[in-house]
Amino acid sequence: DDNIDYHHILNNMINDVLKSEDLTYTIDCFSDTESFMNKYDQYDVVFLDVELGAENGINIAKKITQTDIIFVSSHKNYVFHAFHVAPFSYILKQDETQARSEIKRYIAYYKHMHQTITIQNQDILLSHISYFSQYEHDRITHLHSKEIIEKGKTLKEISALLPQYFIQINRSEIINMYHVENVKKDIVLMDDGTQLYASRRREKFLMKAFIEMLENKL
């Protein structure tokens, strides 16, 4: 951002939100594009002004890879142009409530992408797990690339270790809502094409969780 005053405002908001989180972080501010482009790939997320003097933040964003982007602007009219580069979010500078909400949403997303669980002495990213299932006396962890079978393990044991975006949809399956493509009544379509079925008593809870997940992704 080329507005130094907004550097301080945004920096204070991020620090205020993060102080209650168990995360180690560094915040750096840039006023010129050249310095930023030389270092952007060192960061997990960048807050990028849409208007940078004579430059265009959306064009700069097209050159950014492997780093999440949250656009900031004083104007709503850039929002649809901005989403062509698939940012995580778009923040209005004058709306502090929205800014804090989006910062918190990004932190939840970051935790989801980096949180691990130990299975058979392996640390596995929760974001890589599509769902867990129970087959007779075995628990199966379903990843996109493979399955891990644990003899004599139960869903009940693992459920206590999982964050709230893992939802039990029936007696034998717990799904990661981030990997749900669609929900139609009792049918759950996962993003790898797998089709699962929710029990009747869990249908309403599942649909509520799916709608909440969609709202958080928008």
Disulfide bonds with the S-S distance in Angstrom:
none
